[in-house]
Amino acid sequence: MFGKFIGCNHTFMSKPNPKLVFLGGACGDTTWRELVMPKLQLYKISYFNPQVKEWSESLMKAENEAKQKADVLLFVFDSSTRGIATLVEVAFYAARGRHVVIVMQDYIGDREDEVKDVNRGRRYLKEEIKNCPNTFLFTNIEEATEYIIKNK
């Protein structure tokens, strides 16, 4: 669906496996979580899905707790979402040495200046995380999910 390895309904999925994956990234109309969740369930991997129909600031506490407890932070930047705040979030967790798995595609938008700025930010993040040993970058959601499953 997305390439290869390069270097929001709030729900907890509880299974016996102690691994917890935070399914981060922009929410909105994204559907990638619907691909990932069944695979994680199949391998008894717990997850936190921050995507809900109506998000509010009151949900931030649950999200922050899940991020702190998560063994793996999965963040997806697809071609249809800007994810500017998520870029900052990923940089923060990667710099702290957290286990971060990123799926990143080039942004495709309607305004040329916006596309240029968003993709520049994504390129910058790619460069900066090269020195973060627990951060793994993919362009394909399926391969990122397989990486998480195999490294549980």
Secondary structure in CASP SS format (residue, H / E / C, confidence):
PFRMAT SS
TARGET T0000
AUTHOR 0000-0000-0000
METHOD secondary structure of the structure
MODEL  1
M C 1.00
F C 1.00
G C 1.00
K C 1.00
F E 1.00
I C 1.00
G C 1.00
C C 1.00
N C 1.00
H E 1.00
T E 1.00
F E 1.00
M E 1.00
S C 1.00
K C 1.00
P C 1.00
N C 1.00
P C 1.00
K C 1.00
L E 1.00
V E 1.00
F E 1.00
L E 1.00
G E 1.00
G E 1.00
A C 1.00
C C 1.00
G C 1.00
D C 1.00
T C 1.00
T C 1.00
W H 1.00
R H 1.00
E H 1.00
L H 1.00
V H 1.00
M H 1.00
P H 1.00
K H 1.00
L H 1.00
Q H 1.00
L H 1.00
Y C 1.00
K C 1.00
I C 1.00
S E 1.00
Y E 1.00
F E 1.00
N E 1.00
P E 1.00
Q C 1.00
V C 1.00
K C 1.00
E C 1.00
W C 1.00
S C 1.00
E H 1.00
S H 1.00
L H 1.00
M H 1.00
K H 1.00
A H 1.00
E H 1.00
N H 1.00
E H 1.00
A H 1.00
K H 1.00
Q H 1.00
K H 1.00
A C 1.00
D C 1.00
V E 1.00
L E 1.00
L E 1.00
F E 1.00
V E 1.00
F E 1.00
D C 1.00
S C 1.00
S C 1.00
T C 1.00
R C 1.00
G C 1.00
I H 1.00
A H 1.00
T H 1.00
L H 1.00
V H 1.00
E H 1.00
V H 1.00
A H 1.00
F H 1.00
Y H 1.00
A H 1.00
A H 1.00
R C 1.00
G C 1.00
R C 1.00
H C 1.00
V E 1.00
V E 1.00
I E 1.00
V E 1.00
M E 1.00
Q C 1.00
D C 1.00
Y C 1.00
I C 1.00
G C 1.00
D C 1.00
R C 1.00
E H 1.00
D H 1.00
E H 1.00
V H 1.00
K H 1.00
D H 1.00
V H 1.00
N H 1.00
R H 1.00
G H 1.00
R H 1.00
R H 1.00
Y H 1.00
L H 1.00
K H 1.00
E H 1.00
E H 1.00
I H 1.00
K H 1.00
N H 1.00
C C 1.00
P C 1.00
N C 1.00
T E 1.00
F E 1.00
L E 1.00
F E 1.00
T C 1.00
N C 1.00
I H 1.00
E H 1.00
E H 1.00
A H 1.00
T H 1.00
E H 1.00
Y H 1.00
I H 1.00
I H 1.00
K H 1.00
N C 1.00
K C 1.00
END
